[in-house]
């Protein structure tokens, strides 16, 4: 993603909250880069589309060849220091783990199989998530970029501050998680 496509911090969001979101994204992206089973990490929702507010949560989709590895309560919370687990539920093939930090920031991590990003055909729920705002954070195989392109999104919008890490991929593309 070109720097000019990345907007400044959202006006309604404090610098402290933006710093906290930046730290979460850096931690998750760094963690993903060190795991062979992780085929992609996608930032979705309001932070990805440039509409974050002070009470916006951080929505991430992690695609892995081993989704069962993260099926146990607290695995991600321990490995990524995301705070207390406050909810866990399934959205089709994606399992949502919602965390809350000491500051009140909610972080939703959807863990799903790599084939969630398949493009022939694109699942309807996946398409809704991607077209609702998506920015790839880790896309080593270009799966997320291909998914965004298949969803008809040639350009991405991001409200994430310019200092947040860019996609760690050769393709610069990105994906999202499926919801009913």
C-alpha positions as CSV (number, residue, x, y, z in Angstrom):
1,X,0.0,0.0,0.0
2,X,1.5,3.4,-1.0
3,X,2.0,5.9,1.8
4,X,-0.4,8.3,0.3
5,X,-3.2,5.8,0.7
6,X,-2.7,5.7,4.5
7,X,-4.6,8.4,6.3
8,X,-3.6,10.2,9.4
9,X,-5.0,9.2,12.8
10,X,-8.8,9.3,12.9
11,X,-9.9,12.7,14.4
12,X,-12.2,11.1,17.1
13,X,-9.5,8.7,18.3
14,X,-6.9,9.8,20.9
15,X,-3.2,9.5,20.2
16,X,-2.9,7.1,23.1
17,X,-5.6,4.8,21.6
18,X,-3.9,5.0,18.2
19,X,-0.6,4.0,19.8
20,X,-2.3,1.1,21.5
21,X,-3.8,-0.1,18.3
22,X,-0.5,0.3,16.5
23,X,1.2,-1.8,19.2
24,X,-1.4,-4.6,18.9
25,X,-1.0,-4.7,15.1
26,X,2.8,-4.7,15.3
27,X,2.6,-7.5,17.9
28,X,0.2,-9.7,15.9
29,X,2.1,-9.0,12.6
30,X,5.4,-9.9,14.2
31,X,4.0,-13.1,15.7
32,X,2.5,-14.1,12.4
33,X,5.7,-13.6,10.5
34,X,7.4,-16.2,12.8
35,X,4.8,-18.9,12.2
36,X,4.8,-21.2,9.2
37,X,1.2,-22.2,9.7
38,X,-0.1,-18.6,9.4
39,X,-1.0,-17.8,5.8
40,X,-2.3,-14.3,6.3
41,X,-3.4,-11.6,8.7
42,X,-6.0,-9.1,7.7
43,X,-7.2,-6.0,9.5
44,X,-10.9,-5.5,8.8
45,X,-13.7,-3.2,9.8
46,X,-13.6,0.4,10.9
47,X,-9.8,0.7,11.4
48,X,-9.2,-0.8,7.9
49,X,-11.7,1.5,6.2
50,X,-10.8,4.8,7.9
51,X,-13.9,5.1,10.1
52,X,-12.5,4.2,13.5
53,X,-14.0,6.0,16.5
54,X,-12.9,6.2,20.1
55,X,-14.9,3.1,21.0
56,X,-14.0,1.1,17.9
57,X,-12.6,-2.4,18.4
58,X,-9.7,-3.8,16.4
59,X,-10.9,-6.6,14.1
60,X,-8.3,-9.1,12.8
61,X,-8.6,-12.2,10.7
62,X,-5.8,-14.8,11.1
63,X,-5.7,-17.5,8.4
64,X,-3.8,-20.7,9.3
65,X,-3.3,-24.2,8.0
66,X,-3.8,-25.4,11.6
67,X,-6.9,-23.5,13.0
68,X,-7.4,-26.2,15.7
69,X,-4.1,-25.1,17.2
70,X,-5.8,-22.0,18.5
71,X,-9.1,-23.6,19.6
72,X,-8.2,-23.6,23.3
73,X,-9.2,-20.8,25.6
74,X,-6.3,-18.4,26.2
75,X,-3.8,-19.6,23.6
76,X,-3.8,-16.3,21.7
77,X,-4.2,-14.2,24.8
78,X,-1.0,-15.7,26.3
79,X,1.0,-15.7,23.1
80,X,0.0,-12.2,22.0
81,X,-0.9,-10.5,25.3
82,X,-4.3,-9.3,24.0
83,X,-6.0,-9.2,27.4
84,X,-8.8,-11.1,28.9
85,X,-10.9,-13.4,26.7
86,X,-14.5,-12.1,26.9
87,X,-16.2,-14.0,24.1
88,X,-15.7,-17.0,21.9
89,X,-18.0,-18.0,19.1
90,X,-18.1,-19.5,15.6
91,X,-18.9,-17.6,12.4
92,X,-19.0,-20.4,9.9
93,X,-15.4,-21.7,9.6
94,X,-14.0,-18.8,11.6
95,X,-13.7,-18.9,15.4
96,X,-13.9,-15.4,17.0
97,X,-11.9,-14.7,20.1
98,X,-12.8,-11.4,21.6
99,X,-10.3,-9.9,24.1
100,X,-10.4,-6.8,26.2
101,X,-7.3,-4.9,27.4
102,X,-6.8,-3.1,30.7
103,X,-7.6,0.2,28.9
104,X,-10.9,-1.2,27.6
105,X,-9.7,-1.7,24.0
106,X,-11.6,-4.7,22.5
107,X,-9.6,-6.9,20.1
108,X,-11.4,-9.5,18.0
109,X,-9.3,-12.1,16.4
110,X,-11.0,-14.5,14.0
111,X,-9.1,-17.7,13.4
112,X,-9.9,-19.5,10.2
113,X,-8.5,-21.9,7.6
114,X,-6.4,-20.6,4.8
115,X,-9.1,-21.6,2.3
116,X,-11.4,-18.9,3.8
117,X,-9.5,-16.7,1.3
118,X,-10.4,-18.9,-1.7
119,X,-11.5,-16.9,-4.7
120,X,-13.3,-19.4,-6.9
121,X,-15.9,-18.7,-5.7
122,X,-15.6,-16.1,-2.9
123,X,-17.9,-17.0,0.0
124,X,-20.7,-14.4,0.5
125,X,-19.8,-13.7,4.1
126,X,-16.1,-13.4,3.2
127,X,-17.1,-10.9,0.5
128,X,-19.1,-8.8,3.0
129,X,-16.2,-8.6,5.4
130,X,-13.6,-7.7,2.7
131,X,-15.8,-5.1,1.0
132,X,-16.5,-3.6,4.5
133,X,-12.9,-2.6,4.8
134,X,-9.8,-4.7,4.6
135,X,-6.1,-4.2,4.9
136,X,-3.6,-7.0,4.7
137,X,-1.0,-7.0,7.5
138,X,0.8,-10.3,6.6
139,X,0.3,-11.9,3.3
140,X,3.3,-14.1,2.5
141,X,1.5,-16.1,-0.2
142,X,-0.5,-13.3,-1.8
143,X,-3.8,-14.9,-0.8
144,X,-5.3,-11.8,0.7
145,X,-4.4,-9.6,-2.2
146,X,-6.0,-12.1,-4.6
147,X,-9.1,-12.2,-2.4
148,X,-9.4,-8.4,-2.3
149,X,-9.0,-8.2,-6.0
150,X,-11.6,-11.0,-6.5
151,X,-14.0,-9.0,-4.3
152,X,-13.7,-6.1,-6.7
153,X,-11.5,-3.9,-4.5
154,X,-8.6,-2.7,-6.6
155,X,-7.8,0.0,-4.1
156,X,-7.8,-0.3,-0.3
157,X,-8.7,2.4,2.2
158,X,-7.0,2.6,5.6
159,X,-7.4,4.9,8.6
160,X,-4.5,3.2,10.3
161,X,-1.8,5.7,11.0
162,X,1.1,5.8,8.5
163,X,3.5,4.5,11.1
164,X,1.7,1.2,11.4
165,X,3.4,-1.7,9.7
166,X,2.7,-2.2,6.0
167,X,1.8,-5.6,4.6
168,X,4.5,-8.2,4.9
169,X,4.1,-9.6,1.4
170,X,5.5,-9.5,-2.0
171,X,2.1,-8.8,-3.5
172,X,0.9,-6.0,-1.3
173,X,-2.6,-7.6,-1.2
174,X,-4.9,-8.5,1.7
175,X,-8.1,-10.6,2.9
176,X,-10.7,-10.8,5.6
177,X,-12.9,-13.2,7.7
178,X,-16.3,-14.6,7.0
179,X,-19.4,-13.7,9.0
180,X,-22.9,-14.9,8.4
